[in-house]
């Protein structure tokens, strides 16, 4: 029985010793480290992204047609006429029109996009339009396109250009490049 009580006695002694250590005569040192938090005022600067070139900020012109192996190629120029930089890039929309101005053929995209192009005021980007000058099937000649409707990338407004090109199927346009 004494052996059974011995563990209980040890626990009581330990509890008593713990109680003694919290008496007023014991010295306890506690070191408290204060965390210093520096709060800096957050300054958020929102950089305005350069806007896409709108149709109204561009002068769209067609160069002189030149022939090459059954094709007539025209270089389109997209010049930034605004006082601020803008970005453009990718493929312009191009359609061929008849004498009445009605769209009769859409240009297909040829090649891959070159990404975006930043245009400073007065700077230009170009794209090439290729019209086929070879009749297909039983046709003996090509009709004539009397103009192009050109829509800059990422816009919806178009510009009508008066230019005469062969109108056989196969009108195409390349992606814009910086000039």
C-alpha positions in Angstrom: 0.0 0.0 0.0 2.9 2.3 0.7 4.1 1.6 -2.8 0.8 2.7 -4.3 0.8 6.0 -2.4 4.4 6.8 -3.2 3.5 8.1 -6.8 0.7 10.2 -5.4 3.0 11.7 -2.8 5.5 12.6 -5.5 2.8 14.3 -7.4 1.7 16.3 -4.4 5.3 17.3 -3.6 5.8 18.4 -7.2 2.6 20.5 -7.1 3.6 22.0 -3.9 7.0 22.9 -5.3 5.3 24.6 -8.3 3.2 26.6 -5.9 6.3 27.7 -4.0 8.0 28.8 -7.1 5.2 31.3 -7.7 5.6 32.9 -4.3 6.5 36.5 -3.8 10.0 35.6 -2.6 11.0 33.9 -5.9 12.4 35.9 -8.7 11.2 35.3 -12.2 12.6 37.1 -15.2 10.5 37.4 -18.3 11.9 39.1 -21.3 9.4 40.6 -23.6 10.5 41.6 -27.1 8.2 44.2 -28.6 7.7 43.8 -32.3 8.1 47.0 -34.2 5.8 47.3 -37.1 6.6 50.0 -39.6 3.7 51.0 -41.7 4.7 52.8 -44.8 2.1 54.6 -46.8 1.4 52.7 -49.9 1.6 54.8 -53.0 -0.2 53.2 -55.9 0.7 54.5 -59.2 -1.6 53.3 -61.9 0.2 53.4 -65.2 -2.2 54.1 -68.0 -1.8 51.6 -70.7 -1.2 53.0 -74.2 -4.5 52.9 -76.0 -5.1 51.1 -79.2 -4.9 53.2 -82.3 -8.5 54.2 -83.4 -9.5 54.7 -87.0 -9.8 58.5 -86.3 -6.2 58.6 -85.0 -4.8 56.9 -88.1 -4.2 58.1 -91.7 -4.8 54.9 -93.8 -3.3 55.1 -97.3 -2.5 52.6 -100.1 0.8 52.7 -102.0 1.1 52.1 -105.7 0.2 48.6 -106.9 3.1 46.4 -108.0 3.0 43.1 -109.9 4.6 39.8 -108.9 4.0 36.4 -110.4 0.2 36.6 -110.9 -0.4 38.9 -108.0 -0.7 42.6 -107.5 0.6 43.8 -104.2 -0.4 47.0 -102.4 1.2 48.3 -99.2 -1.2 49.8 -96.7 0.2 52.4 -94.4 -1.3 53.2 -91.0 0.2 56.5 -89.8 -0.5 57.8 -86.3 -1.9 61.4 -86.8 -2.7 62.0 -83.2 -0.6 63.8 -80.7 -0.2 60.8 -78.4 1.3 57.3 -78.9 -1.0 54.4 -79.6 -0.6 50.7 -80.2 -1.7 48.5 -83.1 -0.8 45.2 -84.5 -2.1 42.0 -85.9 -4.2 41.8 -89.0 -6.3 44.7 -90.4 -9.6 43.8 -91.9 -9.6 44.2 -95.6 -12.4 43.7 -98.2 -12.5 44.4 -101.9 -15.4 46.5 -103.3 -17.0 46.8 -106.7 -17.8 50.0 -108.6 -20.9 50.6 -106.4 -18.8 50.4 -103.2 -20.3 47.0 -102.2 -18.0 44.5 -100.6 -17.5 41.6 -102.9 -14.5 39.7 -101.4 -12.9 39.4 -98.0 -9.2 39.2 -97.7 -7.8 36.1 -95.9 -5.0 36.4 -93.4 -1.6 35.2 -94.5 1.2 34.5 -92.1 1.3 35.0 -88.4 0.7 38.0 -86.2 3.8 40.1 -85.2 2.4 41.2 -81.8 1.7 44.8 -80.9 3.4 47.8 -82.4 3.8 51.1 -80.6 3.2 54.1 -82.8 4.6 57.4 -81.7 2.9 60.4 -83.3 3.8 60.6 -86.9 5.1 57.0 -87.1 3.4 54.3 -89.2 2.9 50.5 -89.5 2.3 48.7 -92.8 0.5 45.6 -94.1 0.5 44.2 -97.6 -2.6 43.3 -99.6 -2.2 40.8 -102.4 -4.8 40.6 -105.2 -4.7 37.6 -107.6 -4.4 38.4 -111.3 -4.9 34.9 -112.6 -8.4 33.7 -113.7 -9.5 30.4 -112.2 -11.6 27.6 -113.6 -13.1 28.5 -117.0 -12.8 32.3 -116.5 -10.7 34.1 -119.0 -10.3 37.3 -117.1 -10.6 38.7 -113.6 -13.2 41.3 -112.5 -11.9 44.6 -111.2 -12.0 45.7 -107.6 -12.5 49.4 -107.4 -11.6 49.9 -103.8 -10.7 48.4 -100.4 -12.5 48.8 -97.1 -9.8 48.7 -94.4 -10.5 48.3 -90.7 -7.5 48.8 -88.4 -7.0 46.0 -85.8 -9.1 46.1 -82.6 -11.5 48.7 -84.1 -14.8 48.6 -85.8 -14.7 51.8 -87.9 -13.5 51.4 -91.5 -11.9 53.6 -94.1 -12.8 53.3 -97.8 -9.8 53.5 -100.2 -10.2 54.0 -103.9 -7.8 51.8 -105.7 -8.1 49.5 -108.8 -7.0 45.9 -108.3 -7.7 42.6 -110.1 -10.7 40.8 -108.5 -9.9 37.1 -109.0 -10.5 35.0 -105.9 -7.5 35.0 -103.6 -7.4 38.5 -102.0 -5.1 38.3 -98.9 -3.5 40.5 -96.2 -0.4 40.2 -94.1 0.0 41.2 -90.4 1.1 44.7 -89.7 4.8 45.4 -89.2 6.6 48.6 -88.0 7.9 50.7 -90.7 
